[in-house]
Amino acid sequence: MKTTVLDSVSVKIGTKDSAISGSNKVLLSAMWDCYKRLLSQNSLRDAEVGSVWMSGMVTNTFGVVEVEHASTPVDAKKLADTVYIHKEDSFFHRELYLIRGAKTARSGQVANLDNIAGMNTVRGEEIEAIGLAASGEIAPGSDCVMISPGSHTHMLRIHNGAIVDISSNFTGELSYAIRTQTILGGELSTMPVEMEERYVLQGLAYLREYGIARSLCIIHASRVLDILSDEIRSQIFEGIISGSVIELLAKKIQGDWAGVQEVVILGGKPYIKAYEILCRHLLPPGVRVALLKSQGENSYALRGFFEIFKFRS
C-alpha cells in the first residue's frame, strides 16, 4: 500500500505546557484544533477519517493518557501489535491510536539502586529509529546506533531493524540550566554557532583531563581574563557537554555494544555538528559516522509511522 502525505498543520505546544497548566486539556485542545484545520482544508468530515494516530509524549501523564512503554527489542511489528487504543471523550470523541514509547526494562520489572543505571526510556525517538531502519540509510542487517540530540540525548542501538538497547543522557536540559541559571549564561553566544573541530576537541580535552565542574570553570576564566570570544566559548562548551555522551558511546562500543558498525546522528542545528566531530575522533576507525537531517517529508518519524502502519492495514 502506498502512503502519501496530503497535508499538514503544526502548532508550538507540548506536554510541558500541560504540566505548567496542571492539565492535559491545553494539549488536547491544540491537537483538536489542528485536526479540525486539516478536515476543513481538505473538505473532509470526521466520519470520513478511518483512524487518528499519535506518537511521542502523548503517552505520558501530561499527554493524552499514560501508557506503558514497549520493552526492547522493539521493531515496527511490535509497535503495531501493541498500539494503545484510547477513547478520548473531551475533544475528539473517538478512538485514538497511540504508539508506545520504548524502554529497556522488562514489563513489570521493579527499579532499584542496583539496576536503575541500565533502565532507559524514549518517547518519540523509537518511531524515528524504525523510520531510519526502513529508509535505506543504514545497511540491511546493520548494527547501528542512532543518536538523537535534544533536551535528552538518546542513543538507540538498532540491529536487524529492531531497537535492542537505549542509553539516555541529560544534555539539553543541563545546557539550558547552565545557560539560564549560572554566570556562564552571559558568557556564551546567544546565537547558533557553527562548530569548528579544534574548539570542540578542546572542550573534550578539558573534560577528560579535569572533569565537567573544572572544565566549566575554565570556560568562565576565559571570560574573566578576556582571552576568548563568546562564540569560541560556546564551541568548547559543546565539546564538554556532547563529549560526555560520545565518551560513553566509545566505552560501550568497546564493551556491551561491541559489533556496532554505524553511527547515525539526527538533526540540523549547528551544535549537533559537535557530535559528528566527537564521533570521528573517539570511535574506532571502522565505524561509519553520518549526520542526517530529519524534517518535513524526509522525517524519519514519518517514515517510521508508515512502516508501523503496514502491519495494521
C-alpha positions as a printed NumPy array, in Angstrom:
array([[  0.   ,   0.   ,   0.   ],
       [  1.379,   3.412,  -0.997],
       [  1.431,   6.034,   1.737],
       [  1.466,   9.741,   0.958],
       [  1.374,  12.969,   2.946],
       [ -1.506,  15.053,   1.589],
       [ -1.48 ,  17.958,   4.037],
       [ -0.068,  19.058,   7.381],
       [ -0.533,  21.682,  10.075],
       [  1.535,  22.399,  13.172],
       [  1.375,  24.297,  16.422],
       [  4.038,  25.032,  19.058],
       [  2.741,  23.221,  22.116],
       [  3.743,  20.171,  24.118],
       [  3.442,  18.281,  27.37 ],
       [  5.493,  20.998,  29.103],
       [  2.528,  23.34 ,  28.555],
       [  0.198,  20.725,  30.044],
       [  2.473,  20.275,  33.054],
       [  2.574,  24.037,  33.651],
       [ -1.21 ,  24.34 ,  33.403],
       [ -1.76 ,  21.221,  35.509],
       [ -3.994,  19.582,  32.915],
       [ -3.625,  17.852,  29.559],
       [ -6.599,  19.749,  28.172],
       [ -4.394,  22.545,  26.817],
       [ -2.559,  19.96 ,  24.675],
       [ -5.698,  18.085,  23.647],
       [ -7.41 ,  21.329,  22.684],
       [ -4.491,  22.37 ,  20.482],
       [ -4.336,  18.958,  18.778],
       [ -8.098,  19.042,  18.236],
       [ -7.787,  22.474,  16.599],
       [ -5.064,  21.117,  14.29 ],
       [ -7.235,  18.169,  13.383],
       [-10.204,  20.435,  12.607],
       [ -7.999,  22.606,  10.384],
       [ -6.896,  19.546,   8.433],
       [-10.501,  18.489,   7.959],
       [-11.509,  21.966,   6.814],
       [ -8.536,  22.389,   4.445],
       [ -9.37 ,  19.102,   2.73 ],
       [-13.19 ,  19.325,   2.754],
       [-13.484,  16.283,   4.987],
       [-15.791,  15.272,   7.81 ],
       [-14.594,  13.482,  10.925],
       [-16.688,  10.433,   9.974],
       [-14.673,  10.101,   6.761],
       [-11.376,   9.636,   8.628],
       [-10.596,   5.974,   9.232],
       [ -8.266,   6.406,  12.214],
       [ -6.258,   9.016,  14.118],
       [ -2.744,   8.04 ,  15.23 ],
       [ -0.381,   9.746,  17.674],
       [  3.129,   9.122,  18.981],
       [  5.765,  10.688,  21.211],
       [  4.977,  12.381,  24.517],
       [  1.223,  11.845,  24.084],
       [  1.692,   8.615,  26.062],
       [  2.976,  10.311,  29.221],
       [  1.   ,  11.684,  32.161],
       [  0.553,  15.157,  30.651],
       [ -0.012,  13.879,  27.129],
       [ -3.242,  12.169,  26.16 ],
       [ -3.014,   9.288,  28.623],
       [ -0.211,   7.448,  30.438],
       [  0.717,   4.293,  28.509],
       [  3.422,   1.778,  29.458],
       [  6.411,   1.644,  27.114],
       [  7.099,  -1.426,  24.985],
       [ 10.128,  -3.372,  26.217],
       [ 13.142,  -3.912,  23.962],
       [ 13.659,  -5.465,  21.48 ],
       [ 11.204,  -3.18 ,  19.656],
       [ 10.527,  -3.248,  15.911],
       [  7.748,  -1.916,  13.66 ],
       [  5.587,  -5.002,  14.097],
       [  5.812,  -4.881,  17.889],
       [  4.786,  -1.217,  17.956],
       [  1.881,  -2.008,  15.614],
       [  0.796,  -5.024,  17.678],
       [  0.958,  -3.107,  20.971],
       [ -0.708,   0.131,  19.838],
       [ -2.885,   1.502,  22.645],
       [ -6.434,   2.404,  21.614],
       [ -7.823,   5.203,  23.782],
       [-11.351,   6.572,  23.606],
       [-10.957,  10.337,  24.023],
       [-14.228,  11.981,  25.075],
       [-13.239,  15.571,  25.853],
       [-12.444,  16.85 ,  22.338],
       [-12.088,  14.152,  19.674],
       [-14.955,  11.92 ,  20.858],
       [-13.416,   8.992,  19.034],
       [-10.75 ,   6.333,  19.414],
       [ -7.122,   7.476,  19.167],
       [ -4.331,   5.058,  18.243],
       [ -1.331,   5.767,  20.477],
       [  2.091,   4.341,  19.566],
       [  4.019,   3.304,  22.652],
       [  7.473,   4.507,  23.57 ],
       [ 10.319,   2.039,  24.173],
       [ 12.135,   1.011,  27.34 ],
       [ 14.951,  -1.333,  28.297],
       [ 13.211,  -2.626,  31.426],
       [ 11.022,  -5.702,  31.24 ],
       [  7.286,  -5.187,  31.736],
       [  6.614,  -5.069,  35.463],
       [ 10.306,  -5.001,  36.393],
       [ 10.894,  -3.067,  39.606],
       [ 13.628,  -0.43 ,  39.515],
       [ 16.118,  -0.228,  42.366],
       [ 19.526,   1.279,  43.071],
       [ 21.277,  -1.773,  41.634],
       [ 19.561,  -1.813,  38.225],
       [ 18.457,   1.788,  37.61 ],
       [ 21.604,   2.626,  35.594],
       [ 20.53 ,   0.108,  32.95 ],
       [ 16.958,   1.393,  32.643],
       [ 16.314,   3.838,  29.822],
       [ 13.175,   5.081,  28.081],
       [ 12.258,   7.045,  24.969],
       [  9.034,   8.512,  23.618],
       [  9.194,   9.648,  20.   ],
       [ 12.74 ,   8.515,  19.21 ],
       [ 11.567,   4.909,  18.791],
       [  9.495,   5.811,  15.741],
       [ 12.456,   7.737,  14.276],
       [ 14.639,   4.645,  14.745],
       [ 12.08 ,   2.474,  12.94 ],
       [ 11.969,   5.025,  10.117],
       [ 15.765,   5.158,   9.898],
       [ 15.971,   1.366,   9.682],
       [ 13.367,   1.335,   6.887],
       [ 14.84 ,   4.272,   4.966],
       [ 17.811,   2.535,   3.377],
       [ 20.224,   5.   ,   5.037],
       [ 21.711,   2.115,   7.037],
       [ 22.612,  -1.224,   5.517],
       [ 20.085,  -4.097,   5.917],
       [ 21.005,  -6.126,   8.975],
       [ 23.446,  -3.444,  10.128],
       [ 24.334,  -2.994,  13.774],
       [ 23.781,   0.753,  14.158],
       [ 23.485,   3.437,  16.824],
       [ 21.101,   6.331,  16.213],
       [ 21.917,   9.467,  18.216],
       [ 19.046,  11.895,  18.731],
       [ 20.262,  15.094,  20.463],
       [ 17.738,  17.241,  22.304],
       [ 16.641,  18.001,  25.857],
       [ 17.87 ,  14.464,  26.466],
       [ 20.314,  12.92 ,  24.012],
       [ 19.144,   9.383,  23.378],
       [ 21.349,   6.738,  21.792],
       [ 19.373,   3.818,  20.374],
       [ 21.134,   0.651,  19.224],
       [ 19.379,  -0.784,  16.17 ],
       [ 20.09 ,  -4.323,  14.97 ],
       [ 18.254,  -6.057,  12.122],
       [ 15.641,  -3.279,  12.119],
       [ 14.84 ,  -3.522,  15.85 ],
       [ 15.767,  -1.31 ,  18.806],
       [ 17.742,  -3.599,  21.104],
       [ 19.148,  -1.129,  23.657],
       [ 18.931,   2.528,  24.702],
       [ 21.176,   4.985,  26.533],
       [ 19.628,   8.294,  27.629],
       [ 21.69 ,  11.322,  28.625],
       [ 20.803,  14.608,  30.344],
       [ 22.272,  17.069,  27.842],
       [ 19.928,  19.763,  26.521],
       [ 18.333,  20.197,  29.933],
       [ 21.778,  20.582,  31.501],
       [ 22.842,  23.06 ,  28.821],
       [ 19.658,  25.087,  29.334],
       [ 20.121,  25.152,  33.115],
       [ 23.745,  26.309,  32.792],
       [ 22.825,  28.963,  30.238],
       [ 19.903,  30.35 ,  32.237],
       [ 20.859,  29.832,  35.87 ],
       [ 24.645,  30.34 ,  36.059],
       [ 27.176,  33.067,  35.337],
       [ 28.118,  31.239,  32.118],
       [ 24.788,  32.319,  30.644],
       [ 26.202,  35.761,  29.883],
       [ 29.477,  34.352,  28.546],
       [ 28.177,  32.068,  25.786],
       [ 26.79 ,  33.1  ,  22.398],
       [ 23.021,  33.622,  22.288],
       [ 23.012,  32.845,  18.553],
       [ 23.633,  29.494,  16.794],
       [ 27.35 ,  28.932,  16.249],
       [ 28.973,  26.75 ,  13.59 ],
       [ 31.213,  24.143,  15.199],
       [ 34.959,  24.055,  14.496],
       [ 36.851,  20.854,  15.232],
       [ 39.706,  22.436,  17.202],
       [ 37.401,  24.129,  19.711],
       [ 35.06 ,  21.154,  20.139],
       [ 38.063,  18.896,  20.753],
       [ 39.484,  21.457,  23.199],
       [ 36.311,  21.062,  25.227],
       [ 36.702,  17.284,  25.114],
       [ 40.337,  17.599,  26.245],
       [ 39.289,  19.724,  29.236],
       [ 36.545,  17.227,  30.104],
       [ 38.914,  14.251,  30.007],
       [ 41.658,  15.998,  31.961],
       [ 39.649,  17.907,  34.572],
       [ 36.064,  16.608,  34.671],
       [ 32.954,  18.662,  33.998],
       [ 32.98 ,  21.028,  37.007],
       [ 36.552,  22.268,  36.464],
       [ 36.058,  22.378,  32.663],
       [ 33.126,  24.762,  33.005],
       [ 35.163,  26.923,  35.357],
       [ 37.922,  27.129,  32.714],
       [ 35.357,  28.478,  30.242],
       [ 34.347,  31.091,  32.797],
       [ 38.015,  32.007,  33.407],
       [ 38.459,  32.682,  29.694],
       [ 35.842,  35.42 ,  30.035],
       [ 37.303,  36.828,  33.256],
       [ 40.703,  37.058,  31.567],
       [ 39.108,  38.168,  28.297],
       [ 41.01 ,  35.761,  26.037],
       [ 38.192,  34.136,  24.023],
       [ 35.014,  35.257,  22.252],
       [ 31.552,  34.058,  23.274],
       [ 31.403,  32.064,  20.024],
       [ 34.595,  30.126,  20.812],
       [ 33.493,  29.545,  24.401],
       [ 30.211,  28.116,  23.07 ],
       [ 32.075,  25.603,  20.908],
       [ 34.267,  24.49 ,  23.81 ],
       [ 31.115,  24.231,  25.928],
       [ 29.505,  21.899,  23.351],
       [ 32.664,  19.798,  23.345],
       [ 32.29 ,  19.333,  27.099],
       [ 28.561,  18.514,  27.155],
       [ 28.467,  16.396,  23.979],
       [ 31.867,  14.901,  24.767],
       [ 30.494,  13.24 ,  27.889],
       [ 27.941,  11.417,  25.7  ],
       [ 30.328,  10.273,  22.966],
       [ 32.91 ,   9.151,  25.534],
       [ 30.177,   6.882,  26.906],
       [ 29.354,   5.644,  23.397],
       [ 33.029,   4.84 ,  22.728],
       [ 33.189,   2.895,  26.001],
       [ 30.019,   0.957,  25.148],
       [ 31.295,   0.05 ,  21.667],
       [ 34.362,  -1.412,  23.381],
       [ 32.039,  -3.293,  25.743],
       [ 28.408,  -4.392,  25.615],
       [ 27.772,  -2.678,  22.257],
       [ 30.701,  -4.388,  20.535],
       [ 29.857,  -5.05 ,  16.891],
       [ 28.359,  -1.625,  16.132],
       [ 29.19 ,  -0.763,  12.519],
       [ 27.461,   2.574,  12.008],
       [ 26.534,   5.681,  13.995],
       [ 23.86 ,   7.993,  12.596],
       [ 23.27 ,  11.398,  14.208],
       [ 19.917,  13.048,  13.503],
       [ 19.44 ,  16.824,  13.494],
       [ 20.028,  20.045,  11.627],
       [ 21.003,  22.568,  14.308],
       [ 24.619,  23.819,  14.186],
       [ 25.573,  22.488,  17.645],
       [ 24.792,  18.91 ,  16.556],
       [ 27.882,  19.004,  14.35 ],
       [ 29.856,  18.653,  17.597],
       [ 28.539,  15.091,  17.924],
       [ 29.867,  14.194,  14.48 ],
       [ 33.275,  15.731,  15.23 ],
       [ 33.495,  13.838,  18.516],
       [ 32.359,  10.531,  16.989],
       [ 35.011,  10.739,  14.281],
       [ 37.638,  11.493,  16.93 ],
       [ 36.67 ,   8.955,  19.612],
       [ 35.125,   5.95 ,  17.848],
       [ 37.065,   3.083,  16.252],
       [ 38.113,   3.882,  12.656],
       [ 35.941,   1.104,  11.205],
       [ 32.711,   2.677,  12.499],
       [ 30.895,   4.7  ,   9.82 ],
       [ 29.608,   8.079,  11.055],
       [ 26.849,  10.058,   9.296],
       [ 24.972,  13.261,  10.159],
       [ 21.45 ,  13.308,   8.69 ],
       [ 18.609,  15.811,   8.78 ],
       [ 15.14 ,  14.592,   9.696],
       [ 12.439,  17.078,   8.749],
       [  9.387,  17.612,   6.546],
       [  8.685,  14.771,   4.134],
       [ 12.188,  13.449,   4.872],
       [ 11.22 ,  12.956,   8.515],
       [ 12.318,   9.573,   9.833],
       [  9.448,   9.728,  12.326],
       [  7.023,   9.933,   9.401],
       [  8.748,   7.02 ,   7.665],
       [  8.567,   5.099,  10.921],
       [  4.829,   5.662,  11.149],
       [  4.352,   4.435,   7.592],
       [  6.359,   1.312,   8.445],
       [  4.296,   0.639,  11.581],
       [  1.042,   1.262,   9.745],
       [  1.885,  -1.515,   7.242],
       [  1.279,  -4.048,   9.988],
       [ -2.156,  -2.593,  10.851],
       [ -3.582,  -2.289,   7.342]])
